[in-house]
Amino acid sequence: MKTDAELKQLVKEKYTEIALQDKETNMSSCCGSGCCSTEVYNIMSEDYTQLEGYNADSDLGLGCGLPTEFAKIKKGDVVIDLGSGAGNDCFVARSFTGETGKIIGIDFTEAMINKARENAEKLGFNNVEFRYGDIEKMPVSSATADVIVSNCVLNLVPNKENVIKEIYRVLKPGGHFSIADIVLVGELPERIKQTAEMYAGCVSGAIQKNEYIGLIDKAGFEKITLQKEKAIVIPDDILSSYLSPEEIKTFKESNTGIYSVTVYAEKPDYCCQPGCC
């Protein structure tokens, strides 16, 4: 059993590799994990190309939703993107905030930070910045953000409870988040969970949907809403890399579900616990 630090290092190494690949290579694999499929071009990512603010150079095809589309971002807002990658969601968020807003992307992969900063420089955006850091301990002061977004990142983090507590700390009272992520209904086969490549790129770090929502509720958030939910079907040619034909049959008959969800919640606009103000 790998430690949290070892799992984080695996993710960091994998996403450093992804940062240096082209989008087509990333999107022809399972969230960039290298488990290529001939059945689909991409399993999870959504089409950003019609959204205002979209920048092709910053789209690595790694998301599992469109959280910025649902995030209720207003002009002048301070928005934080967790696991900002090459900057795609940050640039889309800026189209909502305008020049009077501020966008902060946080990522713990230096290659991604460098790529995002290069993209921001090309676009001439002086109100979009990228900070190197762990989202379990964000390099951001308390009560900074009006809105937090994230796209298919928390499933890669071993200690999701810490991240959700940090989201609560960093949001202003009355602020909210919209996060796209991967969750489970039922248990995945252990062989998938224990595969480092699958963990770094796909679903093995995901937790049960009820547990995920429970952590958000436990942290003190209100108005928790599933804004979008979509079943994820892993093609047989990917599953066959990890499971025997008999195991695939059992897996399919088990009613185990893998879902892309977009979750919205609000921080109360009154102070009732440490970190609120």
C-alpha positions in Angstrom: 0.0 0.0 0.0 1.5 3.3 -1.1 1.6 6.3 1.2 -0.1 9.5 0.4 3.3 11.1 -0.4 4.1 8.2 -2.8 0.8 8.5 -4.5 1.2 12.3 -4.9 4.7 11.7 -6.4 3.2 9.3 -8.9 0.6 11.8 -10.0 3.3 14.6 -10.2 5.5 12.5 -12.4 2.6 11.5 -14.7 1.4 15.0 -15.1 4.8 16.3 -15.8 5.0 13.9 -18.6 1.5 14.9 -19.8 2.5 18.6 -19.7 5.2 17.9 -22.2 2.9 15.9 -24.6 0.6 17.2 -27.2 -3.2 17.2 -26.7 -3.8 14.4 -29.2 -1.5 12.1 -27.3 -3.2 12.9 -24.0 -6.8 12.7 -25.4 -6.2 9.3 -27.1 -5.5 7.9 -23.7 -7.4 7.4 -20.5 -7.2 11.0 -19.0 -3.6 11.0 -20.2 -2.7 7.8 -18.4 -1.4 6.0 -21.4 -4.0 3.2 -21.4 -4.9 3.7 -25.0 -8.2 2.6 -26.4 -9.2 1.9 -30.0 -12.9 2.2 -29.1 -13.1 5.9 -28.1 -11.1 9.0 -28.8 -11.5 10.2 -25.2 -13.4 8.7 -22.3 -14.0 11.7 -20.0 -13.2 15.1 -21.3 -15.9 17.5 -22.5 -15.8 19.9 -25.5 -14.6 23.3 -24.4 -14.2 24.7 -27.9 -17.5 26.6 -27.9 -16.9 28.4 -24.6 -15.9 32.0 -24.6 -12.3 32.3 -23.4 -11.3 28.9 -24.7 -7.6 28.7 -25.6 -6.4 25.7 -27.6 -2.9 25.8 -26.3 -4.1 25.4 -22.7 -6.5 22.6 -23.4 -4.7 19.3 -22.7 -7.9 17.2 -22.8 -7.7 16.2 -19.2 -11.0 17.3 -17.7 -14.1 15.4 -16.9 -16.6 18.2 -17.0 -17.2 21.9 -17.7 -17.2 23.4 -14.1 -16.7 27.0 -15.3 -20.0 26.7 -17.3 -21.9 26.1 -14.1 -19.9 28.2 -11.6 -22.0 31.3 -11.6 -18.9 33.5 -12.0 -19.6 37.2 -12.1 -17.7 40.2 -13.4 -15.0 41.3 -10.9 -15.0 37.9 -9.0 -11.8 36.4 -7.6 -11.8 32.8 -8.9 -9.4 30.0 -7.9 -8.9 26.9 -10.1 -7.5 23.9 -8.2 -5.2 21.8 -10.3 -5.1 24.4 -13.0 -2.9 22.5 -15.5 -2.0 24.5 -18.6 -4.7 27.2 -17.7 -7.7 26.2 -19.7 -10.4 26.7 -17.0 -8.6 29.9 -15.7 -8.9 31.5 -19.2 -12.5 30.5 -19.5 -13.2 31.9 -16.0 -11.6 35.2 -17.0 -14.1 35.6 -19.8 -16.7 35.8 -17.0 -14.8 38.0 -14.6 -13.4 40.4 -17.2 -10.4 42.6 -16.5 -11.7 43.7 -13.1 -11.6 40.1 -11.7 -8.7 38.0 -10.6 -8.0 34.4 -11.5 -5.5 32.2 -9.5 -4.5 28.8 -10.7 -2.9 26.4 -8.3 -0.9 23.3 -9.4 1.8 21.2 -7.9 3.4 20.2 -11.2 6.1 22.7 -12.1 5.9 21.8 -15.8 2.2 22.6 -15.8 2.7 25.9 -14.0 5.4 26.9 -16.6 3.1 26.0 -19.5 0.2 27.9 -18.0 2.3 31.0 -17.4 3.6 30.9 -21.0 0.0 30.7 -22.2 -1.1 33.7 -20.0 1.9 35.7 -21.3 0.9 34.9 -24.9 -2.7 36.0 -24.2 -1.5 39.2 -22.5 -3.6 38.5 -19.3 -2.3 40.5 -16.3 -5.1 39.4 -14.0 -4.4 35.6 -14.3 -1.7 34.1 -12.2 -0.5 30.6 -11.5 0.9 29.5 -8.1 2.9 26.4 -7.4 1.5 24.6 -4.5 -0.4 21.7 -3.0 -4.2 22.1 -2.9 -4.2 20.4 0.5 -2.4 23.5 1.7 -3.2 26.2 -0.7 -0.8 29.2 -1.1 -3.7 31.5 -0.6 -5.0 33.6 2.3 -8.2 32.7 4.0 -11.5 34.3 2.6 -9.9 35.2 -0.7 -12.1 33.6 -3.4 -15.6 34.4 -4.5 -15.6 31.2 -6.5 -13.5 28.0 -6.7 -13.5 25.7 -9.7 -11.7 22.4 -10.3 -11.8 19.9 -13.2 -11.1 16.2 -12.5 -8.5 16.8 -9.8 -9.8 15.8 -6.4 -10.0 12.2 -7.6 -6.2 12.3 -7.8 -5.7 13.6 -4.3 -5.3 10.9 -1.5 -6.7 13.1 1.3 -9.8 14.7 -0.2 -11.1 15.9 3.2 -8.1 18.2 3.6 -8.8 19.7 0.2 -12.4 20.3 1.0 -11.5 22.0 4.3 -9.0 24.2 2.4 -11.7 25.1 0.0 -13.9 26.2 2.9 -11.0 28.3 4.4 -10.1 30.0 1.2 -13.7 30.9 0.1 -15.2 34.2 1.3 -18.3 33.9 3.5 -21.1 33.5 0.9 -18.7 32.2 -1.7 -19.2 29.0 -3.6 -17.6 26.3 -5.6 -18.3 24.2 -8.7 -16.2 21.1 -9.1 -16.2 18.5 -11.8 -14.8 15.1 -10.6 -15.0 11.4 -10.8 -17.0 9.4 -8.2 -18.0 5.8 -7.8 -21.2 3.9 -7.0 -20.0 0.4 -5.8 -16.5 -0.8 -5.4 -14.1 -1.1 -8.4 -12.0 -4.3 -8.7 -8.8 -4.1 -6.7 -6.6 -4.6 -9.7 -7.8 -1.3 -11.2 -7.3 0.5 -7.9 -3.8 -0.8 -7.4 -2.5 0.1 -10.8 -0.4 3.3 -10.6 -1.0 4.3 -14.2 -4.8 4.0 -13.8 -4.6 5.9 -10.5 -2.6 8.8 -12.0 -4.8 9.2 -15.0 -8.3 7.9 -14.4 -10.6 6.7 -11.7 -8.8 4.6 -9.1 -8.4 7.5 -6.8 -12.1 8.3 -6.8 -14.3 7.6 -3.8 -18.0 6.7 -3.4 -20.4 9.4 -4.4 -22.2 9.4 -1.1 -18.8 9.7 0.8 -17.8 12.6 -1.5 -21.0 14.5 -0.8 -20.7 13.6 2.9 -17.2 15.2 3.1 -18.6 18.5 1.6 -21.5 18.5 4.1 -19.2 17.7 7.0 -17.0 20.7 6.1 -20.0 23.0 6.7 -21.1 23.8 3.1 -24.7 24.5 2.3 -26.9 24.2 -0.8 -25.0 21.1 -2.0 -26.2 20.4 -5.6 -25.3 17.9 -8.3 -25.3 20.2 -11.3 -24.4 17.5 -13.8 -24.0 13.7 -13.6 -22.8 11.5 -16.5 -22.0 7.8 -16.5 -18.4 6.9 -17.6 -18.0 3.7 -19.6 -14.5 2.3 -19.8 -14.1 0.3 -23.1 -13.3 -3.4 -23.0 -9.9 -2.9 -24.6 -8.8 -0.7 -21.6 -10.3 -3.1 -19.1 -8.5 -6.0 -20.7 -5.2 -4.5 -19.8 -6.1 -4.9 -16.1 -8.7 -7.7 -15.9 -9.3 -11.1 -17.3 -12.4 -11.8 -19.5 -14.1 -13.4 -16.5 -13.3 -10.4 -14.3 -14.6 -8.0 -16.9 -17.9 -10.0 -17.0 -18.2 -9.9 -13.2 -17.3 -6.2 -13.2 -20.0 -5.4 -15.7 -22.6 -7.4 -13.8 -21.8 -5.9 -10.5 -23.7 -2.6 -11.0 -20.6 -0.7 -10.2 -20.9 2.8 -11.6 -18.2 5.4 -12.5 -19.6 8.9 -12.9 -18.5 12.3 -13.9 -20.3 14.7 -11.6 -20.3 18.5 -11.2 -20.9 19.5 -7.6 -21.9 22.9 -6.4 -22.0 24.2 -2.8 -21.9 27.4 -0.9 -20.0 28.6 2.2 -22.4 30.2 4.7 -22.3 34.0 4.7 -22.1 34.1 8.5 -19.2 33.3 10.7 -19.7 30.2 12.8 -16.5 28.3 12.9 -12.7 28.9 12.6 -11.5 30.0 9.1 -14.9 31.5 8.2 -13.8 35.1 8.3 
